[in-house]
Amino acid sequence: MSSVYVSIDEIIRVEGGQVVATLYRMTGQLELAEDSFSEAALEAIRRWPKDGLPERPGAWLTTVARRKALDTLRRESQRPKREEMAAALAAPTELDVHTVRDDQLRLVFTACHPALTQAAQVALTLRVVCGLSTVEIAAAFVVPEATMSKRITRAKEKIRANRIGLRIPPDEELPARLSAALDVIELVFTTGHHAPVGAGPTRVDLIDEGVRLAMLLAELMPDEPECHGLVALLLSTRARSATRVDAEGEWVLLADADRSLWDHGDIAAAIALLERTLKAGRVGPFQVRAAISCLHSDARSMDETDWPQIVRLYDVLLLMSNSPVVAVNRAIALAEVDGPEAGLMALEPIGSQVTGWHLFHAARADLLRRTGDVDGSRSALRAALECPHNDADDRLLRARLLELP
């Protein structure tokens, strides 16, 4: 049993996206796939405590969910189309079970359907194919959970109303769906790198899955520089994972990290890949973000980090994608170059766009503290505590509150 499995709930969470993806591929029905997995999960909760955990929980859940879907199809109708889907679900083979993760990238492209807006494509794919919760997806988009829930529901309704079938796109259609696919994979990784909610600060399963999908995508589309930019970004970021959390599960700030423990092989590989990719002359946002990440990873200390170059790269990135998250990160970097007052001035125009993002308030609190505005810092930390965040974030924010004079 993998070490990522700490409870039955954890197993269901980790394996859920793969199981739903398999059923979605076979039936083309999102609701049927999700409902069947939910029934299989309930059966696991009932049976596993007394029967013991199966050797391969994902295969067990897939088999039971298929059976539930098969029962539903046979019960609802005898029409030929239903019978065809029922036949496809019957008697899963060993090959089906072992190649679910290989199907994952194809399903990412499939769910990124051009009939939907790109934001809806990404949100729906993260929910159905990758198994992220609505809370996690809302945090990735920096929007309220209710907003994201409505967005996903509308996407499903549009698929149903327009009879958009599940069809793996041919090769010539892949470039048109690439941008959404890149966003999906990056957000899977990001959700693992900093868990939006829950007890754990990170999710190793999503970090590794994001890197795996990015590498598969780069192999599939080797002439697309942004695919290699994404791989470089994820490798250089993952390289710092060993020092992000201490033995007690508490966050370790970048300034306090023991950089000798970073994976310098991954860092070197990311830098070399990025240098080769940039020579293509088609620079996109993932390559710029990879360059920023590589500058952080290659620096021997905070003081030796090339902050002016990082600010310049964020300026380029803002021209490519006017993201409030990018703007917040730029303000943090700017404070390292021109002081906390400059960082606060850069944060001011974007505050209304990220009121529900705790990291915005945490960054503002730190800059206010550095200027000597203790009351302002305290107020910002309390605002951060009002936002969704994980347990490790909560402990860090409260510790910072206690440290204020």
LOGU-301733 format. One record per atom (N, C-alpha, C, O): residue in three letters; y, z, x. Coordinates in steps of 0.1 Angstrom, whole numbers, plus 5000, padded with zeros to 4 digits. Last residue first. Layout:
ALAYZX/...
REM end
This chain:
PRO542751795040/PRO543351925040/PRO543951965027/PRO544552075025/LEU539551645034/LEU541051635033/LEU541651775033/LEU541051865027/GLU536851695033/GLU537451695046/GLU539051685045/GLU539651725055/LEU536251665006/LEU536251805011/LEU536951805025/LEU537451905029/LEU536351385004/LEU537251464996/LEU537351605002/LEU538451665004/ARG534151315020/ARG535551285025/ARG536551365017/ARG537651395023/ALA532051415004/ALA532351475018/ALA533751445023/ALA534351525029/ARG532351234983/ARG532651374981/ARG532851454994/ARG533651544995/LEU531550994996/LEU532851004990/LEU533251154988/LEU534451194990/LEU528951065004/LEU529951025014/LEU531351045008/LEU532251105015/ARG527651094979/ARG527751214989/ARG528851184999/ARG529551275003/ASP527950844968/ASP528550954961/ASP528651074971/ASP529751144971/ASP526450684985/ASP527950664984/ASP528550784978/ASP529650824983/ALA523950784979/ALA524450804992/ALA525950784993/ALA526750855000/ASP523650694952/ASP523750844955/ASP524350864969/ASP525050964971/ASN525850414945/ASN524550484947/ASN524750624951/ASN525850674954/HIS528150354917/HIS527850354931/HIS526450424933/HIS525950494923/PRO530850264895/PRO529350264898/PRO529150264913/PRO529750194920/CYS533750484897/CYS533050354897/CYS531550374899/CYS531150474904/GLU534750734902/GLU534650694888/GLU533850564886/GLU533450534875/LEU534950754929/LEU533850824922/LEU533650794908/LEU532650814902/ALA537350614932/ALA536050554937/ALA534850624931/ALA533850554927/ALA539150794922/ALA538950674915/ALA537650604920/ALA537050544911/ARG538950994942/ARG538451024929/ARG538350894920/ARG537450894912/LEU540050844963/LEU538650884964/LEU538050924950/LEU536950894947/ALA542650824954/ALA541850704956/ALA540350734957/ALA539550664951/SER543451094955/SER543451024942/SER542550894943/SER541850864934/ARG543351144983/ARG542451224973/ARG542351144960/ARG541251144954/SER545250974992/SER543850954996/SER542951024986/SER541950974983/GLY547551084981/GLY547150954977/GLY545750924980/GLY545050864973/ASP547551334994/ASP547451324979/ASP546951184975/ASP546151174966/VAL547851245021/VAL546651315017/VAL546451315002/VAL545351284997/ASP549051035040/ASP549251055025/ASP547951115020/ASP547151045015/GLY548750955066/GLY549151095063/GLY549351125049/GLY549751235045/THR547650725071/THR549150725071/THR549650865069/THR550850885070/ARG544950775069/ARG545450745082/ARG546950745083/ARG547550765093/ARG544850805041/ARG544550925050/ARG545150905064/ARG545750985069/LEU545150535034/LEU546150635030/LEU546050765039/LEU547050825043/LEU542750435044/LEU544050385050/LEU545150485046/LEU546050515054/ASP540950565028/ASP540850585043/ASP542250545049/ASP542750615058/ALA541650475003/ALA541650615006/ALA541750645021/ALA542450725025/ARG540950205005/ARG542350245003/ARG542550395006/ARG543550435012/ALA538250215007/ALA539050165018/ALA540450205017/ALA541050235027/ALA537650334982/ALA537250404994/ALA538050355006/ALA538550425014/HIS538550124965/HIS539150254964/HIS538850334977/HIS539750414982/PHE536649924972/PHE538149904973/PHE538850034974/PHE539750054982/LEU534250044966/LEU534550024980/LEU536049984982/LEU536650014993/HIS534050054938/HIS534350174946/HIS534750154960/HIS535450234966/TRP535549854915/TRP534749844927/TRP535049964936/TRP536149984941/GLY537149834893/GLY535849894891/GLY534949894904/GLY533749924903/THR539449704902/THR539549844898/THR538249914896/THR538150034898/VAL540049454912/VAL538849524917/VAL538849664913/VAL538449754921/GLN542349344904/GLN541249264903/GLN539949334906/GLN538849294902/SER544449524910/SER544049504896/SER542849424894/SER542149424883/GLY544649494938/GLY544149614932/GLY543649594917/GLY542649654913/ILE545849294952/ILE544549264946/ILE543949384939/ILE542849384934/PRO548249364963/PRO548249264953/PRO546949244946/PRO546849184935/GLU547549584982/GLU548349604970/GLU548249494960/GLU547949524948/LEU546349525006/LEU545449564994/LEU546249564981/LEU545649544971/ALA548349475023/ALA547449365020/ALA546649395008/ALA546249305000/MET549449735025/MET550249625019/MET549449505015/MET549649445005/LEU547349855039/LEU547749895025/LEU548549795018/LEU548349765006/GLY547449725063/GLY546249715055/GLY546549745041/GLY546049685032/ALA549949815072/ALA549749675070/ALA548549645061/ALA548549565053/GLU549350085075/GLU550350045066/GLU550249895062/GLU550449855051/PRO547450105096/PRO547050125082/PRO548050075072/PRO547750035061/GLY547849825120/GLY547949965115/GLY547649975101/GLY547649875093/ASP547249575130/ASP548649605128/ASP548849745122/ASP550049785119/VAL544349585134/VAL545249505143/VAL546649565142/VAL547349585152/GLU543149735115/GLU542749755129/GLU543649685139/GLU543749725151/ALA544249625093/ALA544649755096/ALA544249795110/ALA544949875117/LEU542849385091/LEU544249385095/LEU544749515099/LEU545549525108/ALA540349475082/ALA540449425096/ALA541949425100/ALA542249455112/ILE541149555056/ILE540549655065/ILE540649605080/ILE540949685088/ALA541949305046/ALA542949415047/ALA542449525057/ALA543149575064/ARG539549165046/ARG540649115055/ARG541649235057/ARG542049255068/ASN538249305026/ASN537649305039/ASN538749265050/ASN538849315061/VAL539849225004/VAL539749365008/VAL539249375022/VAL539749455030/ALA539448945004/ALA540749005006/ALA540749145010/ALA541549195019/VAL536748934997/VAL537148885010/VAL538548945014/VAL538848985025/VAL537049034971/VAL536149104981/VAL536549064995/VAL536649145004/PRO538548834958/PRO539148964961/PRO538349054971/PRO538849134978/SER538548504970/SER537748614966/SER538448744968/SER538948774979/ASN539048204972/ASN540048314969/ASN539348434963/ASN539548464951/SER537748024996/SER537348094984/SER538248214982/SER538148314989/MET539247905016/MET538047835010/MET537647894997/MET537147824988/LEU541248075022/LEU541647945018/LEU540447865012/LEU540647785003/LEU539748295030/LEU540548305018/LEU540948165013/LEU541048145001/LEU538748195055/LEU537848215044/LEU538548225030/LEU538048185020/VAL541048195071/VAL540448075068/VAL539548085055/VAL539447995047/ASP541448475071/ASP542548385066/ASP541948255062/ASP542248195051/TYR539148555084/TYR539348595070/TYR540448505064/TYR540348475052/LEU539848455109/LEU538648395102/LEU538748435087/LEU538348355079/ARG541948625116/ARG542148475115/ARG541048415107/ARG541248325099/VAL540548865117/VAL541648845107/VAL541848705105/VAL542048655094/ILE538948815139/ILE538348845126/ILE539348825115/ILE539048765105/GLN540748795160/GLN540048675156/GLN539348695142/GLN539248595135/PRO541749065160/PRO542648955157/PRO541848825153/PRO542348755143/TRP539249205167/TRP539849215154/TRP540849105151/TRP540849055139/ASP536749195185/ASP537949105185/ASP538549105171/ASP538349005163/THR535849515197/THR535749415186/THR536949325186/THR538149375187/GLU536249735213/GLU536049595219/GLU535849485209/GLU535649375213/ASP536349945196/ASP537549915203/ASP537449775210/ASP538449705211/MET533649955187/MET534749925177/MET536049875185/MET536649785181/SER531549785211/SER532149905205/SER533149865195/SER533549745194/ARG530549545219/ARG529949665224/ARG530449795218/ARG529849905220/ALA529949285195/ALA530949375202/ALA530249495207/ALA529349545200/ASP528249135181/ASP528249115195/ASP529149205203/ASP529149215215/SER528649205154/SER527349235160/SER527349225176/SER526649295182/HIS531249105149/HIS530949255148/HIS529749285156/HIS529749385163/LEU530848835154/LEU531848905162/LEU531549055161/LEU531749125171/CYS528948785134/CYS528548775148/CYS529548845157/CYS529148905167/SER530548805111/SER529448895113/SER529048905127/SER528749005133/ILE532248585115/ILE532848725114/ILE531748825117/ILE531948915125/ALA530448375114/ALA531148395126/ALA531748535126/ALA531848605137/ALA529548395088/ALA528548425099/ALA529348455112/ALA528948535120/ARG531848325075/ARG531348455073/ARG530348495084/ARG530348605089/VAL531848055082/VAL532948145086/VAL532448285085/VAL532848365094/GLN529447965071/GLN529547955085/GLN530748045090/GLN530648115101/PHE530048005044/PHE528948085050/PHE528948075065/PHE528648175072/PRO532147825039/PRO532447965039/PRO531248045045/PRO531548155051/GLY531847545063/GLY531947605050/GLY532047755051/GLY532047815062/VAL532447265083/VAL532447405082/VAL532647455068/VAL533647405061/ARG531247025098/ARG531347045083/ARG531347195081/ARG530247255077/GLY530646995124/GLY531946965120/GLY532146975105/GLY533246935100/ALA528347035139/ALA528246935129/ALA529646895123/ALA529846795118/LYS528847265154/LYS529147135161/LYS529047015151/LYS529446905153/LEU528047475140/LEU529447445139/LEU529747305145/LEU530747245142/THR525347485147/THR525747445133/THR527247395133/THR527547305126/ARG525347595172/ARG524747455170/ARG525247405157/ARG525547285156/GLU526447845167/GLU527147755176/GLU526647605174/GLU527447515174/LEU524547955150/LEU525947925145/LEU526647825154/LEU527247735149/LEU522347985167/LEU522247895155/LEU523647855150/LEU523847745146/ALA523448165185/ALA523048035190/ALA522947935178/ALA523347825179/ILE523848385168/ILE524948325175/ILE524648185180/ILE525448095178/ALA521248445160/ALA522248405150/ALA523448335157/ALA523948235151/ALA519948505184/ALA519448395176/ALA520548345166/ALA520748225164/ALA521448735191/ALA521448625200/ALA521048495192/ALA521648385194/ILE520648905169/ILE522048875172/ILE522148745180/ILE522948655177/ASP517848925173/ASP518348855161/ASP519848815163/ASP520248715158/GLY517949065197/GLY517248935197/GLY517748855184/GLY518048735185/HIS519149295191/HIS519949205199/HIS519249065200/HIS519948965203/ASP519249505167/ASP518249395171/ASP519049285178/ASP519549195172/TRP520549815178/TRP520649695170/TRP519649595176/TRP519249605187/LEU520650035195/LEU519450025186/LEU519549895177/LEU518549875170/SER522950035208/SER521849995216/SER520549975207/SER519549915211/ARG524850125190/ARG524649985191/ARG523549945200/ARG523049825199/ASP524950375169/ASP524350355183/ASP523950205184/ASP522850165180/ALA527950405150/ALA526550345152/ALA526150345166/ALA527050315175/ASP530450485143/ASP529550585149/ASP528150535152/ASP527350615157/ALA531750275132/ALA532350325144/ALA531350425151/ALA531450455163/LEU530250235109/LEU530150135120/LEU530650195133/LEU530050165144/LEU528750535097/LEU529850445097/LEU529650355110/LEU529050395120/VAL525750585080/VAL526350595093/VAL527450495094/VAL527250375093/TRP524850755050/TRP525450645057/TRP525950685071/TRP526450795073/GLU521650925049/GLU523150925047/GLU523650805055/GLU523150765065/GLY518950975052/GLY519350885041/GLY520850875039/GLY521250835028/GLU518251135073/GLU518351205060/GLU518851105049/GLU519051155037/ALA518450965094/ALA517151005090/ALA517151075077/ALA516051085070/ASP521050725084/ASP520450825093/ASP519050865087/ASP518650825077/VAL521850385083/VAL521450505075/VAL520750595085/VAL519950555093/ARG522450185101/ARG523350205090/ARG523150335082/ARG524050385075/THR520850115122/THR521750235124/THR522650255112/THR523650335113/ALA519249905115/ALA518550025120/ALA519550145121/ALA519050255121/SER520849685108/SER520349775098/SER519749905103/SER519850005096/ARG521949495124/ARG522549625125/ARG521949725115/ARG522449835114/ALA520549265117/ALA520349315131/ALA520949455132/ALA520549535141/ARG521549175093/ARG520249255093/ARG520049325107/ARG519449435107/THR523649025103/THR523949145095/THR522649235095/THR522849355097/SER522448815116/SER523348905124/SER523649025116/SER523949135122/LEU520948705095/LEU520248755107/LEU521148855114/LEU520748965119/LEU522848625077/LEU521948725073/LEU521248785085/LEU520948915085/LEU524348435091/LEU525048545085/LEU524048655083/LEU524248775086/ALA522348245098/ALA523048315109/ALA523748445103/ALA523648545110/VAL521648155072/VAL520648225080/VAL521348305091/VAL520948415094/LEU524148045065/LEU523648155057/LEU522548225065/LEU522648355066/GLY524247835083/GLY525347935083/GLY524848055076/GLY525048175080/HIS522247675074/HIS522047745087/HIS523147855089/HIS522847955095/CYS523347595050/CYS522047665050/CYS521847745063/CYS521447855062/GLU525647455059/GLU525847585052/GLU524547665051/GLU524547785050/PRO524647215069/PRO525147325078/PRO525247455071/PRO525047555078/GLU521947035061/GLU523047105054/GLU523547225063/GLU522847325064/ASP519646935072/ASP520946865075/ASP522146925068/ASP523246875069/PRO517447075062/PRO517947095076/PRO519247035080/PRO519847075090/MET516347195037/MET517547115038/MET518147125052/MET519247185053/LEU514047345042/LEU513947245032/LEU515147145033/LEU514947025031/GLU514847525062/GLU513747425065/GLU513747315055/GLU513447205058/ALA516747665048/ALA517247585059/ALA516147485064/ALA516447375068/LEU515147785029/LEU516147685024/LEU516547605036/LEU516747485034/LEU513647955044/LEU512947845037/LEU513947745033/LEU513647625034/MET515748125053/MET515048045062/MET514247935056/MET514147815061/ALA516448235028/ALA517448165035/ALA516748075046/ALA517147955047/LEU514048375021/LEU514548265013/LEU515548175020/LEU515448055019/ARG514048575042/ARG512948475040/ARG513348355032/ARG513048245036/VAL516448705037/VAL516248635049/VAL515148535048/VAL515348425053/GLY515848815011/GLY516948725013/GLY516848645026/GLY517148525026/GLU513548975017/GLU513448855008/GLU514548765009/GLU514448635009/ASP514749175033/ASP513749085039/ASP513548955030/ASP513348845035/ILE516449285013/ILE516949235026/ILE516049135032/ILE516449025036/LEU514649364994/LEU515649254991/LEU516249205003/LEU516549085004/ASP513249565007/ASP512549455001/ASP513449334998/ASP513049225000/VAL515049765013/VAL514549675024/VAL513849555018/VAL513949445025/ARG517949855001/ARG516649814995/ARG516049715005/ARG516449595006/THR519950155006/THR519550015008/THR518249985001/THR517550074997/PRO520350414996/PRO521450334999/PRO521150185002/PRO522050105000/GLY518550534967/GLY518550484981/GLY519750404984/GLY520250334975/ALA519050594940/ALA518850694950/ALA519050654964/ALA519650724972/GLY521550384923/GLY520250434926/GLY520250544937/GLY521250574942/VAL523550084929/VAL523250214922/VAL521850264927/VAL521150194934/PRO523749884949/PRO524949914940/PRO524750054933/PRO525750124932/ALA522849894983/ALA522349904969/ALA523549954960/ALA524150054963/HIS523349685006/HIS524149805001/HIS523749814986/HIS524449744978/HIS521249515011/HIS522049575023/HIS522849695018/HIS522949785026/GLY520449424986/GLY519549514994/GLY520249585006/GLY519949695009/THR522649284979/THR522149394970/THR521249484977/THR521149604975/THR522649094999/THR523749184998/THR523349304990/THR523649424993/PHE520348934993/PHE520349015005/PHE521449125004/PHE521149235008/VAL521148834968/VAL519948914969/VAL519948994981/VAL519649114981/LEU523448694976/LEU523648814968/LEU522348894967/LEU522349024966/GLU522248484991/GLU523148584998/GLU523348704989/GLU523348814995/ILE520848354970/ILE520148414982/ILE521048514989/ILE520548624993/VAL522948274953/VAL521848354948/VAL521248434960/VAL521048554960/ASP524548104970/ASP525148234965/ASP524048324960/ASP524048444962/LEU522647894974/LEU523147974985/LEU523748114981/LEU523448214987/ALA522547804948/ALA521347854954/ALA521747944966/ALA521148054968/ALA525047704943/ALA524647814936/ALA523447884942/ALA523348004942/SER525047494963/SER526047594963/SER525647724956/SER525747834960/LEU522947324954/LEU522847404967/LEU523847514967/LEU523447624971/ARG522847144934/ARG522547284931/ARG522647374943/ARG522347494941/ALA523346904946/ALA524246944935/ALA524047094931/ALA524947154926/PRO521046874963/PRO522446904969/PRO523446954958/PRO524247034961/LEU518846824945/LEU519046954952/LEU520446984957/LEU520947094956/GLU518446584934/GLU519246674927/GLU519546804934/GLU520446884929/GLU516646454951/GLU518046394950/GLU518946484942/GLU520146474944/ASP514246594946/ASP514946614959/ASP516446564958/ASP517346624963/PRO514146714912/PRO513746624923/PRO514646644935/PRO515746694934/PRO513747044900/PRO514546924902/PRO514046844913/PRO513446894923/ILE511447164877/ILE511747164891/ILE512547034895/ILE511946934893/ARG512347264846/ARG511947144854/ARG512347164868/ARG513547174871/LEU512347394815/LEU512147434829/LEU511547314837/LEU510447274834/GLY514847254793/GLY513447284797/GLY513447334812/GLY514347304820/ILE517047334770/ILE517047304784/ILE515647344790/ILE515447464791/ARG517947334743/ARG516547304747/ARG516447254761/ARG515847154764/ASN520347434736/ASN520347294741/ASN518947254745/ASN518747144751/ALA519647694729/ALA520247604719/ALA520147464723/ALA520047374715/ARG518547804753/ARG517647784741/ARG518247684731/ARG517547604726/ILE520747784770/ILE519447724774/ILE518547694762/ILE517947594760/LYS522447944756/LYS522847804758/LYS521547724762/LYS521347614757/GLU521248194757/GLU521448124744/GLU521747974746/GLU521247894738/LYS521448244785/LYS520048224778/LYS520248154765/LYS519348064761/ALA524248264787/ALA523448154794/ALA522048134788/ALA521648024787/ARG524748484771/ARG525248354767/ARG524548234774/ARG524248134768/THR523448684786/THR523048654773/THR523448514768/THR522748434762/ILE525048674809/ILE523648644810/ILE523048604796/ILE522348514795/ARG527448764798/ARG527348634805/ARG525948584806/ARG525648474804/LYS526949014788/LYS527348904779/LYS527148774786/LYS526748674779/SER526449144812/SER525349144802/SER525649024792/SER524748954788/MET528949134825/MET527749064830/MET526649044820/MET526048944820/THR530349304808/THR530849164810/THR529649084815/THR529348974810/ALA529049544811/ALA529049484798/ALA529449334799/ALA528949254792/GLU529549604838/GLU528249574834/GLU528249504821/GLU527449404819/PRO532549454852/PRO531849554844/PRO530449514840/PRO530249394838/VAL532349294885/VAL532749294871/VAL532049404864/VAL531049454868/VAL531449214911/VAL532549304909/VAL533149294895/VAL534349274894/PHE529149084915/PHE530249004910/PHE531549084909/PHE532549024906/ALA527549294922/ALA527649184931/ALA528849094927/ALA529449044936/ALA527649444898/ALA528249504911/ALA528449384921/ALA529449384928/ALA526149284881/ALA527549314878/ALA528349364891/ALA529449324893/ILE523649304893/ILE524349174893/ILE525849194891/ILE526649134897/GLU523049574889/GLU523149524902/GLU523949394903/GLU524749374912/VAL523049584861/VAL523949664868/VAL524149614882/VAL525349604887/THR520949414855/THR522249374851/THR523349454858/THR524349404862/SER518649394883/SER519149454870/SER520549404867/SER521249354876/LEU516849124896/LEU517849224898/LEU518249274884/LEU518249194874/GLY514848924897/GLY514449054892/GLY515549154893/GLY515249274892/CYS514948654904/CYS514948754915/CYS514748904910/CYS514548994918/VAL514848524880/VAL513948484891/VAL513848594901/VAL512748614907/VAL516548664862/VAL515248614858/VAL514348594869/VAL513148634869/ARG518948754877/ARG518248834867/ARG516848794864/ARG515948874864/LEU519648544894/LEU519448674899/LEU518648764890/LEU517848854894/THR519948344875/THR518848334885/THR518548464891/THR517448504893/LEU522148424860/LEU520848414853/LEU519748414863/LEU518648464861/ALA524148424881/ALA523748554874/ALA522448544867/ALA521648634868/VAL524148154888/VAL523848254898/VAL523348384891/VAL522348444895/GLN524848024864/GLN523647994871/GLN523248104880/GLN522048144880/ALA527348144859/ALA526248174849/ALA524948134856/ALA523948204854/ALA528848034880/ALA528748184879/ALA527548224870/ALA526848314872/GLN528647764874/GLN527947814886/GLN527847964885/GLN526848024889/THR527747704839/THR528747724850/THR528047784862/THR526947844861/LEU524947484831/LEU525647614831/LEU526747614841/LEU526647534851/ALA523847244836/ALA524447264823/ALA525147394822/ALA525947404812/PRO522647264861/PRO524047214861/PRO524647224847/PRO525847204846/HIS520747554868/HIS520847434861/HIS522347394859/HIS523147474855/CYS519147734886/CYS520547694888/CYS520847554882/CYS521047454888/ALA516447734881/ALA517347814872/ALA518747784874/ALA519547814866/THR515547564902/THR515347534888/THR516247604879/THR516847544869/PHE516247694925/PHE516847564922/PHE516747534908/PHE517647474902/VAL514547914921/VAL515947934923/VAL516747804920/VAL517747814912/LEU512047794921/LEU512547854909/LEU514047884910/LEU514747874899/ARG511747734948/ARG511847624938/ARG512447674925/ARG513147604918/LEU511647994958/LEU512847904962/LEU512947784952/LEU514047754948/GLN509248084947/GLN510548144944/GLN511748054947/GLN512648054939/ASP506847984954/ASP507447924943/ASP508847974941/ASP509647904934/ASP506248164974/ASP506548024978/ASP507247954966/ASP508047864968/ARG505548384959/ARG506848384967/ARG507248244972/ARG508448224974/VAL503148294948/VAL504348324939/VAL505548324947/VAL506548264943/THR500748234960/THR501948144963/THR503148174954/THR504048094953/HIS498848424953/HIS499248424966/HIS500548334969/HIS501148354979/VAL498348364926/VAL498848494929/VAL499448494943/VAL500448554945/ASP497448094926/ASP498548124919/ASP499248264924/ASP500448274925/LEU495048124942/LEU496148044947/LEU497448084940/LEU498548094946/GLU493448254924/GLU493848334936/GLU495048254942/GLU496048324947/THR494448174890/THR493648154902/THR494248234913/THR495348284913/PRO494248284856/PRO494948264869/PRO494048254881/PRO493148324882/ALA493348204828/ALA492548214840/ALA493348184853/ALA493148084859/ALA496048054810/ALA494648104811/ALA494048104825/ALA494348014833/LEU498447914811/LEU498448054814/LEU497048114816/LEU496848214823/ALA497747664803/ALA498347674816/ALA498347824821/ALA498247854833/ALA497047704777/ALA496047664787/ALA496447684801/ALA495747714810/ALA499447774766/ALA498447874766/ALA497347834776/ALA496847924784/MET500747524768/MET501247634776/MET500147754777/MET500047814787/GLU499147384750/GLU499247344763/GLU499747454772/GLU499147474783/GLU499547524726/GLU498247524732/GLU498247484746/GLU497447534755/ARG502247454721/ARG501847594724/ARG500547604731/ARG500347684740/LYS501847184716/LYS502747224728/LYS502347374732/LYS502247404743/PRO500247184693/PRO499747134706/PRO500547184718/PRO499947224728/ARG500447484673/ARG500947354677/ARG500447314691/ARG500147404699/GLN499747724664/GLN498647644668/GLN499147504672/GLN498247414674/SER501648034671/SER501547894666/SER500247824671/SER499747864682/GLU501548304678/GLU502648254671/GLU502448114664/GLU502948094654/ARG499148364691/ARG499448434678/ARG500548364670/ARG500548354658/ARG499248224714/ARG498148194704/ARG498448254691/ARG498048204680/LEU501448344726/LEU501448204723/LEU500348164712/LEU500648094703/THR500548614729/THR501748574721/THR501748434717/THR502048404705/ASP498448584747/ASP498248634733/ASP499348604724/ASP499148564712/LEU499748484769/LEU498748404763/LEU498548454748/LEU498348364739/ALA501348704776/ALA501948584772/ALA501048494764/ALA501348424754/LYS499248884782/LYS500248914771/LYS500848794766/LYS501048774754/ARG498148754804/ARG497348774792/ARG498248804780/ARG497948764769/ARG500348764822/ARG499848634817/ARG499048654804/ARG499148574795/ALA500449044826/ALA501548974819/ALA501148834814/ALA501548794803/VAL498049084840/VAL498249144826/VAL499349074819/VAL499249054807/THR498548934863/THR497348904855/THR497548954840/THR497348894831/THR500849054873/THR500848914870/THR499748884860/THR499948814850/LEU499949314878/LEU501049294868/LEU501049144864/LEU501249124852/TRP498049254899/TRP497649324886/TRP498649294875/TRP498349254864/ALA499649144918/ALA498649064912/ALA498149124899/ALA497949044889/GLY501249374924/GLY501849254919/GLY500849164912/GLY501149104902/PRO499349564934/PRO500049584922/PRO500649464916/PRO500649444904/ARG496549554948/ARG497549464948/ARG498349474935/ARG498049404925/GLU494949784943/GLU495249744957/GLU496349644958/GLU497149654968/PRO496349994917/PRO495549884922/PRO495949844936/PRO497049884941/LEU496450354916/LEU497250224918/LEU496250114923/LEU495350144931/GLY494650524890/GLY495050494903/GLY495750364905/GLY495550274897/ASP494150584863/ASP493150494870/ASP493450484885/ASP492550444892/LYS496250754857/LYS494850804855/LYS493850724862/LYS492850774867/PRO498650614863/PRO498450754867/PRO497050804866/PRO496650894874/TRP498050344853/TRP497950374868/TRP497950524871/TRP497250564880/ARG498350334825/ARG497050334831/ARG497050374845/ARG496050444849/ARG501150344817/ARG500050424809/ARG498750434818/ARG498150544818/ILE502350174834/ILE502850314833/ILE501750404826/ILE501650524830/ALA501049944828/ALA500850004841/ALA501250144841/ALA500650234847/GLU502049894802/GLU500549924804/GLU500349984817/GLU499450074819/LEU504649844808/LEU504349964800/LEU502849994801/LEU502450114802/ALA504349604823/ALA504849724829/ALA504549854821/ALA504249954827/ALA503449434803/ALA502549464814/ALA503049594821/ALA502249674825/GLU505749424787/GLU504549484781/GLU503549524792/GLU502849624791/SER507549304805/SER507849434800/SER506549504794/SER506349624796/PHE506249054808/PHE506349144819/PHE506549284814/PHE505949384820/SER506748954782/SER505348974786/SER505349064799/SER504449154800/ASP509548944782/ASP508849034772/ASP507449054777/ASP506949174776/GLU510048744802/GLU510548884803/GLU509848984794/GLU509449094798/ALA508648524791/ALA508348574804/ALA508748714806/ALA508048804811/LEU509948494766/LEU508548514767/LEU508148574780/LEU507348664781/GLU512548434775/GLU512348554767/GLU510848594767/GLU510448704769/LEU512248194789/LEU512748314796/LEU512348434788/LEU511848534794/GLN509947954792/GLN510548034782/GLN510948164788/GLN510148244792/GLY508247804807/GLY509647744805/GLY510347834795/GLY511447784790/THR505747864815/THR505947854801/THR507347784798/THR507547724788/MET505547874843/MET504447824835/MET504747794821/MET504247694815/ARG507947984853/ARG507447854858/ARG506447794848/ARG506447674846/TYR507748234840/TYR508848134836/TYR508447994841/TYR508647904833/LEU505648354853/LEU505548314839/LEU506548214834/LEU506248134826/THR506848374879/THR505648304877/THR505448254862/THR505048144860/ALA509148534874/ALA509248394879/ALA508048314877/ALA508148194873/VAL507948774866/VAL508748694856/VAL508848554861/VAL508848464853/VAL506848844891/VAL506048824880/VAL506748734869/VAL506148644864/GLN509148864908/GLN508048764911/GLN507248734899/GLN506848624896/GLY510549074896/GLY511148944896/GLY510148834899/GLY510148724894/GLY508749304898/GLY509149244885/GLY509649094886/GLY509249014878/GLU508249434922/GLU507349314918/GLU507849244906/GLU507449124904/VAL510149634923/VAL510049544934/VAL509249414930/VAL509649304934/ARG509749764898/ARG511049714902/ARG510949604912/ARG511549494911/ILE507149854900/ILE507549764889/ILE508849694892/ILE509049574890/ILE507450024922/ILE506549904923/ILE506949804912/ILE507049684915/GLU509150214912/GLU509550134923/GLU508750014924/GLU509249904927/ASP507650334892/ASP508850264888/ASP509350174899/ASP509850064897/ILE505650454908/ILE505250344899/ILE506550264895/ILE506550134894/SER506950504941/SER506650544928/SER506250424919/SER506450304924/VAL507350384965/VAL507350524965/VAL507050584951/VAL506850704950/TYR506850114984/TYR506350164971/TYR506350314971/TYR505450374977/VAL507350055009/VAL508450045000/VAL508150094986/VAL508950124978/SER505050065023/SER505850185024/SER507050175014/SER507650275011/SER502249915006/SER503449905014/SER504250035013/SER504250105003/MET498850005008/MET500050005000/MET501250005009/MET501350085018/
REM end
